[in-house]
Amino acid sequence: MAAAPEWLTHKYIEHALRSHYKDDDLTITRLQINPALGPGENYGGVLTRVRVNFKLSSPKEEKEQLQNLIVKTEIDDDELTQELMAPYDIYNREMTIYQEVLPKLRDLLMEIGDTEKIFPTAIFVDRERMAIIFEDLSVAGYVMADRVRRLNEEHTHLILRKLAKFHAASAVLNEREKGSLEGYDRGFFNKYTNAYSGYFVGGLLAAARWMSKVPKLAHYGEKLFALAPHYMDIGRECFEPTAGHVNVLAHGDVWTNNVMFKYDQLTGRPVDVLLIDFQYSFWGSPCIDLHHFFNTSLKEPLRRDQQNGLFQFYHSIFSETLKKLDYSQNPIPSLHQFKQQVEQKRFFAMHSTVVVQPVMISQDPTDACFNALMNDDERGIRFKNRLYTNPIVQQNLQALVPFFDRKGLLEVDQTC
């Protein structure tokens, strides 16, 4: 497991709590610090669990209190990986979103009487250390679902309801604040950098190498090899906002490990979900979030056979929320129009299936680190090649790559 940062000390946590509670004399009486996740569980940051007992200085608060926290910090990797990640500016972006954007979205939804909680609240943001401290949602009964087993329809509907409201509120906020969210233009594919090509093109080539060894898939492998030099350009075009459409602040990385569920203790069924991790949020089509989510995190055959109904479910809530909030900047799409927009962004469904899901459902901890994911050195190639030895990945690609080929998504020329 990734070790907790050295600076995450008694004094640091005490300062954070004093700031949050506005009590300069708050004192910690007991502190426990432990890593929250193991290798391969999260590539977007280091998560540390903190359990702290403290006392407030107020005479009315003499009783010792317990606070359970999650501290999210940037990855402490080698200089090359840090250099590759710098153009994405993911840590500053997430801190700004938690501080400035999400509270406004919450207020907008409250205008229409919607008090449903969609995301957690940050209690302390530290730009010097690139750290955010949250209340530990696990104490309130929220847990991560199994990323390998993936999600059924009940889980999926919960996420889509929250995601649709988040998207709609962001479109309205951007309209009211005259383009305030349009500067979020550094998603996975963007005009500033190709730094993720080691991961994206490297994963595509690893998939092609595996397919080339399977007689029934070899011709698809050839197409992927040919696609590789054009891959980042196609991705950038996919991520561009479409004029005249309802663009939103997309979450950017919706998948099983970036949401947390609460379950009914008697039935074991999911009753609530919260969206977490806004590091890759960007201004663009809501369809990109949906393609990414469906093709990384859904069980089979839900992912393969029932997406039409899921798009319809999302659209009903998305369009209803836009109407309630009096959105008028662009026409709210009919279901038919929305399905056409879905097809325009279908490239990202192929990308999420072929390149991203193999990483997300991997159970092999060997070389499972951000460095190996991002780089195309010998270690990185070895790590990516192993992803495609997973029988589940192989079954998914055998079923879905022919579908993507029929859609024209393995072609070099994908100009809209």
C-alpha positions as CSV (number, residue, x, y, z in Angstrom):
1,M,0.0,0.0,0.0
2,A,1.1,3.6,-0.6
3,A,2.5,5.1,2.5
4,A,0.9,8.1,4.1
5,P,2.7,11.4,3.4
6,E,5.4,12.3,5.9
7,W,3.9,15.8,6.5
8,L,0.5,14.3,7.5
9,T,1.2,14.7,11.2
10,H,-0.6,15.4,14.5
11,K,0.2,19.1,14.1
12,Y,-1.2,19.2,10.5
13,I,-4.5,17.4,11.3
14,E,-4.9,19.6,14.3
15,H,-4.5,22.7,12.1
16,A,-7.0,21.4,9.6
17,L,-9.6,20.7,12.3
18,R,-9.0,24.1,14.0
19,S,-9.7,25.8,10.7
20,H,-12.8,23.7,10.0
21,Y,-14.3,24.2,13.5
22,K,-13.0,27.8,13.8
23,D,-11.5,26.9,17.2
24,D,-7.8,27.8,17.6
25,D,-7.6,25.9,20.9
26,L,-8.9,22.6,19.6
27,T,-6.7,19.7,20.8
28,I,-6.2,16.2,19.5
29,T,-6.1,13.5,22.1
30,R,-5.6,10.5,19.8
31,L,-4.6,10.0,16.2
32,Q,-4.4,7.0,13.8
33,I,-3.2,7.2,10.2
34,N,-3.4,4.3,7.8
35,P,-3.4,3.9,3.9
36,A,-6.9,3.6,2.5
37,L,-6.3,1.7,-0.7
38,G,-3.8,-0.8,-2.1
39,P,-2.0,-1.0,-5.5
40,G,-4.2,-0.9,-8.5
41,E,-7.2,0.4,-6.6
42,N,-6.8,4.1,-7.6
43,Y,-4.4,5.8,-10.0
44,G,-5.6,9.4,-9.4
45,G,-4.1,10.1,-6.0
46,V,-3.0,8.8,-2.6
47,L,-5.8,8.2,-0.1
48,T,-5.1,8.0,3.6
49,R,-7.6,7.2,6.3
50,V,-7.3,9.3,9.5
51,R,-9.2,8.5,12.8
52,V,-8.8,11.4,15.2
53,N,-10.2,12.0,18.7
54,F,-10.2,15.7,19.8
55,K,-11.7,18.2,22.2
56,L,-13.1,21.6,21.4
57,S,-12.2,24.5,23.7
58,S,-15.8,25.5,24.4
59,P,-16.9,24.7,27.9
60,K,-20.1,23.3,26.4
61,E,-18.1,20.8,24.4
62,E,-16.1,19.1,27.1
63,K,-16.9,15.7,25.7
64,E,-14.2,14.2,23.5
65,Q,-15.2,13.9,19.8
66,L,-14.3,11.4,17.1
67,Q,-13.8,12.4,13.5
68,N,-13.0,10.0,10.7
69,L,-11.4,11.6,7.7
70,I,-10.0,10.7,4.2
71,V,-7.0,12.7,3.1
72,K,-6.5,12.8,-0.7
73,T,-3.0,13.9,-1.9
74,E,-1.1,13.9,-5.1
75,I,0.8,10.9,-6.3
76,D,4.5,11.0,-5.1
77,D,6.0,9.4,-8.2
78,D,9.2,9.9,-10.2
79,E,10.1,13.2,-11.9
80,L,9.2,11.9,-15.4
81,T,5.6,11.0,-14.4
82,Q,5.2,14.3,-12.5
83,E,6.3,16.1,-15.7
84,L,3.8,14.1,-17.8
85,M,0.9,14.9,-15.4
86,A,1.6,18.6,-15.0
87,P,-0.4,19.8,-18.0
88,Y,-3.5,18.1,-16.7
89,D,-3.3,20.1,-13.4
90,I,-5.7,17.6,-11.8
91,Y,-5.1,18.5,-8.2
92,N,-5.6,22.3,-8.5
93,R,-8.7,21.6,-10.6
94,E,-10.3,19.3,-8.1
95,M,-9.6,21.6,-5.2
96,T,-11.2,24.5,-7.2
97,I,-14.2,22.4,-8.1
98,Y,-14.8,21.4,-4.5
99,Q,-14.3,24.9,-3.2
100,E,-16.0,27.0,-5.8
101,V,-18.2,24.9,-8.2
102,L,-19.9,22.1,-6.2
103,P,-21.4,24.4,-3.5
104,K,-23.0,26.5,-6.3
105,L,-24.4,23.4,-7.9
106,R,-25.9,22.3,-4.6
107,D,-27.5,25.8,-4.2
108,L,-29.0,25.6,-7.7
109,L,-30.7,22.3,-7.0
110,M,-32.0,23.6,-3.7
111,E,-33.7,26.4,-5.7
112,I,-36.1,23.7,-7.1
113,G,-36.4,21.9,-3.8
114,D,-34.0,19.2,-4.6
115,T,-32.0,18.5,-1.4
116,E,-30.6,15.1,-2.5
117,K,-26.9,14.9,-1.7
118,I,-24.8,14.2,-4.8
119,F,-21.2,14.6,-3.7
120,P,-19.3,14.9,-0.4
121,T,-18.2,18.2,1.2
122,A,-14.5,19.0,1.6
123,I,-13.7,20.2,5.1
124,F,-10.1,21.4,4.3
125,V,-8.3,22.3,1.1
126,D,-4.5,22.8,1.1
127,R,-3.0,24.0,-2.2
128,E,0.5,24.0,-0.8
129,R,0.4,20.3,-0.1
130,M,-2.1,19.5,-2.9
131,A,-4.4,17.9,-0.4
132,I,-8.1,17.7,0.3
133,I,-9.6,16.4,3.5
134,F,-13.1,14.9,3.5
135,E,-15.3,13.4,6.1
136,D,-14.8,9.6,5.8
137,L,-18.0,8.5,4.0
138,S,-17.5,4.9,5.2
139,V,-18.5,6.0,8.7
140,A,-21.9,7.0,7.3
141,G,-22.2,3.6,5.7
142,Y,-20.9,4.4,2.3
143,V,-18.6,1.9,0.7
144,M,-17.1,1.2,-2.8
145,A,-18.7,-1.5,-4.8
146,D,-16.6,-4.3,-6.2
147,R,-14.8,-3.0,-9.3
148,V,-14.1,-6.5,-10.6
149,R,-17.7,-7.8,-10.2
150,R,-19.1,-4.5,-11.6
151,L,-22.6,-3.0,-11.2
152,N,-26.1,-4.1,-11.8
153,E,-29.1,-2.1,-13.0
154,E,-30.1,-1.0,-9.6
155,H,-26.7,0.5,-8.9
156,T,-26.6,2.0,-12.3
157,H,-29.9,3.9,-12.0
158,L,-28.7,5.4,-8.7
159,I,-25.6,6.8,-10.4
160,L,-27.5,8.0,-13.5
161,R,-30.0,10.0,-11.4
162,K,-27.2,11.8,-9.5
163,L,-25.1,12.3,-12.6
164,A,-28.0,13.7,-14.6
165,K,-28.7,16.3,-11.9
166,F,-25.1,17.2,-11.6
167,H,-24.8,17.7,-15.4
168,A,-28.0,19.7,-15.7
169,A,-27.1,22.0,-12.8
170,S,-23.6,22.6,-14.3
171,A,-25.2,23.7,-17.6
172,V,-27.4,26.1,-15.8
173,L,-24.6,27.5,-13.7
174,N,-22.5,28.1,-16.8
175,E,-25.4,29.8,-18.5
176,R,-26.0,32.1,-15.5
177,E,-22.4,32.9,-15.0
178,K,-21.8,33.5,-18.7
179,G,-19.3,30.7,-19.5
180,S,-17.6,30.3,-16.1
181,L,-17.1,26.6,-16.6
182,E,-15.9,26.6,-20.2
183,G,-12.3,27.0,-19.1
184,Y,-12.3,23.4,-17.8
185,D,-10.8,22.1,-21.0
186,R,-8.2,19.6,-19.7
187,G,-10.0,16.2,-19.8
188,F,-8.3,13.0,-20.7
189,F,-7.9,14.1,-24.3
190,N,-7.1,17.8,-24.7
191,K,-5.4,20.3,-26.9
192,Y,-2.6,21.1,-24.5
193,T,-0.9,17.7,-24.1
194,N,-0.5,14.2,-25.4
195,A,0.9,13.1,-22.0
196,Y,-1.6,10.3,-21.6
197,S,-0.5,8.7,-24.9
198,G,1.7,6.3,-23.0
199,Y,-1.4,4.9,-21.3
200,F,-4.0,5.3,-24.1
201,V,-1.9,4.5,-27.2
202,G,0.1,2.0,-25.2
203,G,-3.0,0.2,-24.1
204,L,-4.4,0.2,-27.7
205,L,-1.2,-1.4,-28.9
206,A,-1.2,-4.0,-26.2
207,A,-4.8,-4.9,-27.2
208,A,-3.7,-5.1,-30.8
209,R,-0.8,-7.4,-29.9
210,W,-3.2,-9.7,-28.1
211,M,-5.7,-9.7,-31.0
212,S,-3.0,-10.4,-33.5
213,K,-2.5,-13.8,-31.8
214,V,-6.2,-14.7,-32.0
215,P,-7.1,-15.9,-35.5
216,K,-10.7,-14.6,-35.4
217,L,-9.5,-11.2,-34.1
218,A,-6.3,-10.7,-36.0
219,H,-7.8,-8.4,-38.6
220,Y,-9.2,-6.1,-35.8
221,G,-5.7,-6.1,-34.4
222,E,-4.4,-4.8,-37.7
223,K,-6.9,-2.0,-37.6
224,L,-5.9,-1.0,-34.1
225,F,-2.2,-0.9,-35.1
226,A,-3.2,1.4,-38.0
227,L,-5.4,3.5,-35.7
228,A,-2.7,4.1,-33.1
229,P,-0.9,7.1,-34.7
230,H,-4.2,8.9,-35.1
231,Y,-5.7,8.0,-31.7
232,M,-5.0,11.1,-29.6
233,D,-6.3,13.4,-32.4
234,I,-9.5,11.4,-32.6
235,G,-9.9,11.6,-28.8
236,R,-9.3,15.4,-28.8
237,E,-12.0,15.9,-31.4
238,C,-14.4,13.7,-29.3
239,F,-13.8,15.8,-26.2
240,E,-14.5,19.1,-28.0
241,P,-17.8,20.7,-26.9
242,T,-20.4,20.7,-29.7
243,A,-21.9,24.1,-30.6
244,G,-25.6,24.2,-30.2
245,H,-25.7,21.2,-27.8
246,V,-26.3,21.3,-24.1
247,N,-22.7,21.0,-22.9
248,V,-22.0,20.3,-19.2
249,L,-19.3,20.1,-16.6
250,A,-18.6,16.4,-17.1
251,H,-17.3,14.4,-14.2
252,G,-14.7,13.1,-16.5
253,D,-14.0,9.7,-14.8
254,V,-17.2,8.1,-13.8
255,W,-16.5,4.4,-12.8
256,T,-17.0,2.0,-9.9
257,N,-14.2,3.3,-7.7
258,N,-15.3,7.0,-8.2
259,V,-18.6,6.5,-6.5
260,M,-19.6,5.3,-3.1
261,F,-22.8,3.4,-2.2
262,K,-24.9,3.1,0.9
263,Y,-26.8,-0.2,1.3
264,D,-29.9,-1.3,3.2
265,Q,-28.6,-3.4,6.1
266,L,-31.6,-5.8,5.8
267,T,-31.9,-6.4,2.1
268,G,-28.3,-5.5,1.0
269,R,-29.7,-3.4,-1.8
270,P,-28.2,0.0,-2.7
271,V,-30.2,2.9,-1.5
272,D,-27.9,5.9,-2.2
273,V,-24.7,6.9,-4.0
274,L,-22.3,9.8,-4.0
275,L,-20.0,11.0,-6.8
276,I,-16.4,11.5,-5.8
277,D,-13.1,12.3,-7.5
278,F,-13.5,15.4,-9.8
279,Q,-9.9,15.5,-11.0
280,Y,-10.6,15.1,-14.7
281,S,-13.8,17.2,-14.9
282,F,-14.1,19.1,-18.2
283,W,-16.6,21.1,-20.2
284,G,-18.1,19.0,-22.9
285,S,-20.8,16.4,-23.8
286,P,-22.6,14.5,-21.0
287,C,-22.5,11.5,-23.4
288,I,-18.7,11.1,-22.7
289,D,-19.4,10.4,-19.0
290,L,-22.1,7.9,-19.9
291,H,-20.0,6.0,-22.4
292,H,-17.1,5.9,-19.9
293,F,-19.3,4.7,-17.1
294,F,-21.3,2.1,-19.1
295,N,-18.2,0.6,-20.7
296,T,-16.0,0.4,-17.6
297,S,-18.4,-0.5,-14.8
298,L,-21.5,-2.3,-15.8
299,K,-22.1,-6.1,-15.5
300,E,-22.7,-8.2,-18.6
301,P,-25.1,-8.4,-20.3
302,L,-26.4,-5.1,-18.9
303,R,-23.5,-3.3,-20.7
304,R,-24.0,-5.1,-24.0
305,D,-27.8,-5.4,-24.3
306,Q,-29.5,-2.7,-22.2
307,Q,-27.7,0.6,-22.8
308,N,-30.6,2.1,-24.8
309,G,-32.9,2.0,-21.8
310,L,-30.2,3.4,-19.6
311,F,-29.7,6.4,-22.0
312,Q,-33.4,7.0,-21.9
313,F,-33.5,6.8,-18.1
314,Y,-30.7,9.4,-17.8
315,H,-32.2,11.6,-20.5
316,S,-35.6,11.8,-18.6
317,I,-33.9,13.2,-15.5
318,F,-31.4,15.4,-17.3
319,S,-34.1,17.1,-19.4
320,E,-36.5,17.4,-16.5
321,T,-33.9,19.1,-14.3
322,L,-32.9,21.5,-17.1
323,K,-36.5,22.5,-17.5
324,K,-37.1,23.0,-13.8
325,L,-34.0,25.3,-13.7
326,D,-35.2,27.3,-16.7
327,Y,-32.2,26.5,-18.9
328,S,-32.4,28.2,-22.2
329,Q,-28.9,28.7,-23.6
330,N,-29.4,25.8,-26.2
331,P,-32.3,23.6,-27.1
332,I,-32.9,20.8,-24.6
333,P,-32.6,17.7,-26.8
334,S,-35.5,15.3,-27.4
335,L,-34.7,11.6,-26.7
336,H,-34.2,11.1,-30.4
337,Q,-31.8,14.0,-30.6
338,F,-30.0,12.9,-27.5
339,K,-29.5,9.4,-29.0
340,Q,-27.9,11.0,-32.0
341,Q,-25.5,12.9,-29.7
342,V,-24.7,9.6,-28.0
343,E,-23.6,8.2,-31.4
344,Q,-21.5,11.2,-32.2
345,K,-19.4,10.5,-29.0
346,R,-19.4,6.7,-29.4
347,F,-15.6,6.7,-29.9
348,F,-15.2,7.1,-26.2
349,A,-17.2,3.9,-25.6
350,M,-14.7,2.0,-27.7
351,H,-11.8,3.7,-25.9
352,S,-13.3,2.9,-22.5
353,T,-13.8,-0.8,-23.5
354,V,-10.6,-1.5,-25.2
355,V,-8.1,0.7,-23.3
356,V,-9.6,1.7,-19.9
357,Q,-11.6,-1.2,-18.6
358,P,-8.7,-3.7,-18.7
359,V,-6.9,-1.5,-16.1
360,M,-10.0,-1.0,-13.9
361,I,-10.8,-4.7,-13.5
362,S,-7.3,-5.9,-13.2
363,Q,-6.5,-8.1,-10.2
364,D,-2.8,-8.4,-11.0
365,P,-0.8,-6.2,-8.6
366,T,2.5,-6.7,-10.5
367,D,3.8,-3.3,-11.6
368,A,0.3,-1.8,-10.8
369,C,1.4,1.8,-10.3
370,F,0.8,5.1,-12.0
371,N,4.3,5.1,-13.5
372,A,3.8,1.8,-15.3
373,L,0.3,3.0,-16.5
374,M,1.6,6.2,-18.0
375,N,4.9,5.2,-19.5
376,D,5.8,3.2,-22.5
377,D,9.1,1.8,-21.2
378,E,9.8,-1.9,-20.8
379,R,8.0,-2.0,-17.5
380,G,5.0,-0.1,-18.8
381,I,4.7,-2.4,-21.8
382,R,5.0,-5.5,-19.7
383,F,2.2,-4.2,-17.4
384,K,-0.2,-3.4,-20.2
385,N,0.4,-6.7,-22.0
386,R,-0.6,-8.5,-18.9
387,L,-3.9,-6.7,-18.8
388,Y,-5.0,-8.5,-21.9
389,T,-4.3,-12.0,-20.4
390,N,-7.4,-11.5,-18.2
391,P,-10.1,-13.9,-19.4
392,I,-12.9,-11.3,-18.7
393,V,-11.1,-8.7,-20.8
394,Q,-10.7,-11.2,-23.6
395,Q,-14.4,-12.1,-23.5
396,N,-15.5,-8.5,-23.6
397,L,-13.2,-7.6,-26.5
398,Q,-14.3,-10.7,-28.5
399,A,-17.9,-9.6,-28.0
400,L,-17.6,-5.8,-28.5
401,V,-14.8,-5.1,-30.9
402,P,-16.8,-6.4,-33.8
403,F,-19.6,-4.1,-32.8
404,F,-17.3,-1.1,-32.7
405,D,-15.9,-2.1,-36.0
406,R,-19.4,-2.1,-37.6
407,K,-19.8,1.5,-36.1
408,G,-16.6,2.5,-38.0
409,L,-14.8,3.2,-34.8
410,L,-11.6,1.2,-35.7
411,E,-11.2,3.4,-38.9
412,V,-8.4,6.0,-39.2
413,D,-10.8,8.5,-40.7
414,Q,-13.5,9.3,-38.1
415,T,-14.1,13.0,-39.1
416,C,-17.5,14.1,-37.9
